Amino acid sequence: MKQSLTIFTLFLFLLPGCYREEGGTSTTSSGTSTPAETTETPAKIETSKQPAVKPIRVDEPETVPDLLPAEEYTAGWVRLFDGYSLFGWEQQHAAKWNVSADGVLTSPEDADPSILMTTVPWTDYELQLDYKLADGGNSGIFLRTSPSPSNPAVDCYELNLCDTHEKFKTGSLVRRAQPIAEVAGDGEWHTLRVICDGNWIQAWLDDVHMTDFHDESESPLLSGRIGLQQNGGTVEFKNVKLKPLSTNALFAGESLDQWNVVPGSKSTFEIEEETIHVADGPGFLETKETFADFVLQADYNINGDGLNSGIFFRAVKGTEDAPSHGYECQVHNAYDNGDPRQPTDHGSGAIFRRVKARRVVSQDREWNTITLNASGNHFATWVNGYQTADWVDTRDNHENPRKGRRDKAGHISLQGHDPTTDLNYREIKIAPHAE
């Protein structure tokens, strides 16, 4: 408790310099406590050393808001805000962030200044959201931010939303760049679009290109979390979604040259109509390359009722005796008692044996898209654009992720679970987090 109070005091001490003047112990769903955050050196953010955060637990309602359209989630989009909870976000101490009945994320006028943070970092991406800021209000979007930003000129890109600010009006990057177009955003709903691509930051308010900045400094920020700021006046957000960029194809429909079949596998892995068809089992198809921190996306289609597969990651190189020593992102669409909140065998999007999926949103005999963000000991997953898990591995370090926490790189492998396995994978792509 003393440590939490110390962090809160430090946060309040730093707040006026960054937010006012310039505009700017919970548990996982598995019940595992997570340690408090530590201060991190600003400038380049090393995702493998991100401090553990505290995902917000949510009791799932019977029904869930509409998922993203298929054409969006198959293109790689995910919802950062699910429309009814703060799952997947870290709320600053004493902050007042709530969700209205009509699915709007709000911080009211009487709230203390604060930032609502994603629990995992992102590297290159397109971000879209709708926002409404009270007349004369002050808000902002923190891009590639450290968990505890104190200087927007060093440890984040703060995209200011404040028409009345003396130095950095809407569309500016605080202490970094002025907008390239004059815009006004107070008082009405607007759509904000942001692209972070390498050292290039761009933003549009509705259809107006207002921000265009290349960070030519010696230490551009290449990865970090996303934050929504309340700094004066009521601010509202909705339709917050993100699409990873700069992805590399692990499978693009033509070749398995980047993969090996693990010795002793009984499964078959064959290219059929630009997909990998996985049948029979058990067995594993493993990448030749290894990966540590990354965002992975893959489409899958299970050709039967309740069949089982998985995507293993940070795995020890498979052998006939030990084919699958890795973390497993579960691929299994079944659920019990007619209730998608009761996944069978953890459910698609779960980290198998570690945390169950919040609910099953995918269907057999249909194409579904799974997204996995792995950063240090923190793992977040989405299925069809809906966040299904947010888990921190607090175990002691171990070479084998079945026995403990593994941060270092490992192989990715596709599982043939048993003789009934019958599914297809397509468009498997990966975007490593910047170091």
N, C-alpha and C positions, 0 to 999 in steps of 0.2 A: 504494500500500500504506500510506503514512503517513497518507493521508486516512481510510482505512478504520479504522486503529487509533485515530485521533482520535475518530471517531464512536463506536466501541466504548467508549472510555474515558469519553466524555461520557454514554453510555447507562448505564454502571455507576455513575457519579457521581450521576445522577438517580434511579436505581432505588430506593434505600431510602426516599426521601421519598414517592414515589407508591405503590409496590407493597408494601413491607414494613410500613411504619408505618401506612398507610391501607388496606391490603387490595389494597390494590391497587398478485472480480468474475466473477458468472455471466453467461450470455448468454441471449438469446431463442432460440426454436427455430429462428430463421433464422440464428443465429450472430452477431447484432449486439450488441456490447458496449453497456451502458447506464451512464450516469454515476452517481456516488455521490449520495446524498440530501443535501439542504440543510435547514437548520433553518428552520422556518416559524413565523410569528407566531401564537400561540394565539388562541382565540376563534373568530370566524367564519372558516370554511375556504373559500377560493376554489378551486374544483375546477380551474379553468383554469390555476392556478399550482401544482398539485401537482408535487412533484419527481419526476423519473424514478425508477422502482424497477427491481428486477432479478428478472424472472419466473424461476421455477425450471423448468429443462428436465427433461422426463420421457421416458424411452424407453417407448413404448407397448407393453403386452402384447398377445398375440394376442386375448384375450377381454377384455371390459370388464364391470364389474358392471352389474346391471340398471339401465335408465334409469328416470326418474320415470314414473309412470303417465300416460297421455295426458291424463286429466282434470286432472292437476296442471300439466304443462308448457303445455297450452293455456290454462290459467288464469293463466300468467305465472311459475310457480315455476321456479327454477334451483337446481342443486346448487352450493354454494360449495366443498364437499369431495367429491371424486369417489369416495372409498371405497378408493383404493389409492395415492394420491400426494399430494404437496404442490403440485401444479400450481395456479396461481392465488393462491398465498400467498407472502408474504415472510417468511422466517425470520430472526429477530434473530440477531446474531452469537453464537456459542457456545451457542445453544439446542439442546436435545435434544427434537426433535419427530419422531416416527416413526409409521408406519402398520403395524398388525398384520395378520396374514394374514386375519383375519376382518373387516377394514375399519374398524378403530377407530383414531382419531387420539389419540396418547398423548404426554404429557410426564411422565417418571418422577419419583419423589420426589427423586432425587439430582441433578436438573437445576437449573442456575442459573435464577433467576426470569427470565421472558421473556414476550413477546407474539408470537403468530403473527398476522400482518396480511394481510388481503386486499390485493391489489395495486391495486385501483381503489376509489374512494369510491362511496357510495350515499347517496341523499337520504331520501326517504320510503319505508318498506318494512315488511313483516312478516318477521321472522326466526324460524325454528324450528330447534331442535337438541335432541339428547339428550346428557346429560352424567352422568358419575359421578366424584365427588370422594372421596378417601380421608377417613376419619374424622379430624377436626381439620385438614383441608387448607384451602388458601386459593387461590381462583381468581376469575375474573371475566370478563365480556364487555364489551369496550370498544366503545362505540357512537359513531358520528360522530367518530372520533378523528383527530387529526393523526398523521402518520407517526412522530413521536417525542414522545409525550405525557410531560409532566413534572409537570403539576398537574391532577388530575382535577376540580378545581373550576372550571377554565378551558378546557382544551383537549381534553376528552373527556367522555362520560358513562360512568362505570365502574359497571356493574351488578355488585355484589359477590356472590360465591358463597363464603360463609365463615360457617358456623353459630356458630363460636366467637369471632368478632371482637368486641372490646370496644366499638367505636364504630359499626361499620357491618356489620351481619349480613347474611345472605343476603336479597336483595331490595332492599337499599338502593342508592342512587346515592351513591358515595363523595364526601363533603364537600358533598353537595347535598340529599339527602332520605333519610328513614328509610322502611322498608317500611310499607305500610298493613295488612299481615297478617303474623303470625308464622308462619314456615315453617321446615322443617328439610330439608336436602338432602344431607347428608354420607352416604357409605357405600353409596348405592343409585343405580341408574339413574333419572333423572328427565327429563321433557320440559319444555323451556323455550321459551316463546313471548314474543316481544318485538314491539311495534309502535312505530315512530318515525314520527310524523305531525306535521309542522310543529314546534312547540315542545313537543309532548306526547309523553312517553315512558311507556309502560305495559309491564308484564311479568307473566306468569303462570308459576308453578311447578306443573306438571301442570295441575290445573283451578283453582288458587287464585290469585286476583288479588292480587299482592303488591306491585306498584309502580305508582304513579300520580303523575306529576310534570309540571307545566307550568313551563317555564323562562321566567320573566317578567323575566329580566335584559335589559340593553340589547343584549347580544350572544349570543343563543341560537345554539347550534351547529345548523346546518341541513343540513350534508352532511359526510361524512368516511368513513374506512375502518372496517372491523369487525375487532376483535382478540379472540383467545382467549388468556387469560392462564394461566400457571403461576406460582404464587407460594408454593408449599409443599404437599408431599404429591402423590401421583400424581393426575393428572386425565386423564380420557378424554372424547372427543367422537365423536359419529357422527350421521348423518342431518342434516347441516348444510345448510339450504336457505333461500332467500329469495324473496320476491315483491315487486316494486316496487309502490308505491302512487301515488296522485295523478297518474295518467296522463291525457293528453289524446288524444282520438281524431283521428288524421290521416285515417282512413277507418273508418266504422262501418257501411258497407253500403248507404248511401242516396244519397250524393252525391260528386261529384268537385270540389266548389266550392273545396276547398283546394289544388287541383292545376292545373297547366298542362301541355299537351303541348309538348315542346321542338320548335321549328321544324325542319322537315326530317325529322321522324320518319316512318319507314315502318311502325312498329308500330301496332297498334290497342289501345286501352284502353277497355274497355266494362264497365259494371256488369251482371253476370249473377248472379242469385240471391244478392244481397247480397255479392258478391265483385267484385274487379277482374279481369277476364279480359284477359291480355296475350297477344297473338298477333302473329306475323310480326316483322319487324325488319330492320335495327336501329332503335331509337328509345327515347325516354325520357319518362316522366311525372314531372314535377318539382313539389315543393311550392312554394307561393307564399311561405311563410314560411321563414326561415332559422334554423338551430340550431347551437350550438357544443358544449356539454357536455350529455350527455343519456343516458338509457336508452331505447332503442327496441325494441319487440317487434312481430313480425308473423308471421302464419300464412301458409304457402304450400303449394301443391299443384302439382307438376309433372306434366302430363298426357302423359307419354311417357318413353321410355328415354334417359337421359343428356342431356336438354335443359338449356339454360344460361340463367341470368338473374343479376341482382345488385341489391343495394340500395346506391346511392351516397350518400355523406354528406359534409358540409362542401364541397359542390361549388360551383364557380364557376357563375353562372347560365348555363344551356345556350344555345348558339346553333347554327345549322345547321352552322357550320364547326367548332365546339368544343362538342359536346353533353354531354360526360361528364367534365369535368375535376374529379374528386373522388376521395376514398378509395372503395374498393368492398368491401363485405361480400358475398362470393361466395355464390351460390345455384346449386349444381350437385352432385347427389347421386351422381354416378358415381365409381367407383374402379377401379384397375388390378389385374390378376393375382388377382382374387378376394379381395383383401386391403383392407379398409376403412382400413388405415393408409397406403395408397398412393392418396390422392385424385387423381382426374383433374382437371387444371386447377385445382389448389389445394383444391377441395372446399368444400362448404357450411360456412359459418362462418369461412372464411379471410378475411384481408385480402388481396385479390387482388394478386399480384406482390410482396407484402411478407412474408407468412408463411402457410404452408400450415395447413390444419386438422389437428389431431392425428390425427383419424380421422373417417370419414364415418359418422354415426349415423342419417341420415335416409334415407327411401325415396321413390322416384318413385311417383306415383299414390296417395299418402297425404298427409294433412295433417300438416305439420311446423311447429314454432315456432322462430323465430330471435330471439335477444336480443343486442343490441349495447350495450355500455357505453363511451361515448367521454368521456374526461376529459383535457383538455390533450393531451399527445402520447402518451397511453396508451389502448390499445384492447383490450377483452376481449369475447369472443363466446361464446355458448352456443347449441347446437341441441338441441331437445327436452330442455332442462334440463341438458345435458352440456357442460362447457366445452371449446370447440374451439380457441380461440386466445387468446393473451395477448402483446401486442406493443407495444413502445415505439418511436416514430419519433424517431430520433436525427439525422435529416438537418437541414441548414440550413433556416431558414424560407423559405417561398415561397408566393406567392398561389395557385399551382396545386399541389394535393396530389400530382399525378403527378410533380412535379419536386422537391418538398421538403415539409417539415413545415408544416401549416396548423393553427393553433389557433383561429382566429376562425370565426365562424358561416358556414355555407353551406347550400345547398339539399340536400334529400333527394330522390332520384329512383329510380324503378323502371325496370329495363332490359328492353327487348325486344332479345334478343341478335342474332338472325338470322332468316331466313325459317322456320326450324323451331320457333321459340319458341311455346310453348303452356302457360301456367300460370295459376293464380289466386292472388291475394292477398286476405286478409280480416283484419279486426281489427288494423289498423295503428295503434299507439298510441305515444306518446312522453311521457317524464317528464324535463323539463330538470333538470339538477343545480342546486341552490341556489347563488347567488352569494355 
